[in-house]
Amino acid sequence: MNTTEDYVARLKKAVTEYDMEGMPALAREALDHGMNPLQGIERGLAAGIREVGVKFGAGELFLPELVMAAETMR
């Protein structure tokens, strides 16, 4: 069974790997299993976009990757 920590990690990974297709189902699954939406946003999605932002700032990623990560969060 997936725990909140599992879902947080999976949400973050979905953002950092630009999984736009899988994100809606993952988010729904997490919510259906009782995950607090605020935790999912703060510890999963926001953490993922912060990681992408740091890499963008360091020149490791470029604008298209940053945009794809942001689109994944929609």
N, C-alpha and C positions, 0 to 999 in steps of 0.2 A: 504494500500500500504506500502511496506517495504521501509524504509529509509536507508541511508548509515549506520547510527548508528545501526539499526536492523541487517544489514548484518555483520557489524563488530562484534557485539555480537554473532551472529550465527556462524561465522567463528571461533572465539575464542573458543566457546563452542564445536564445532566439533573437534578441536584439543585436548582440555582438556578431552573430552569424547571418544577420539580415534575413531571417526566416519569415518573410511576409505571408507566405501561404499557410504555414503551420501555426502562426501566432493566434488567430481567432479560436481555433479548436483547443489549443493549450490554455488560453485564458478562460474559456468556458469550462474546461475540465477542472481547472484550479478552483474556480468559483463554485462549481457543482460539488466539489469535495470540501467545501467549507472554508476555503482560504479567505482571509480578510482582504478585501480589495485594496485597502490602503497599503498593507504590507506588500502586496504584489506590485503595486506601483512604485513605492519608495525603495524597497529592497531588491526588486527584480528589474523592472523596466528602467527606473531612474539610474540604478547602479550600472546597468548595461550601457545606457546612453552616455553616462559619465566616463566609463571606460573608453568608449569610442571617441569621445571628445578629447580625452587625454592623448590618445594615439594620434588624433587629428592635429592637436596642438604641437605634438612632437614631430610632425611630418611623416609619421608612419602610415597614416591613412590620408586619403584625399577627399575632397568635397563630395563626390558621388557616393562614397561609402558612408559618410556622415548623413547624407540625405536618405540613403537606403535604411540606415538604422532608425532614423526618425520616422520614416514611413512604416517600418515594422511595428512601431509603437501605436500607430493609429487605430 
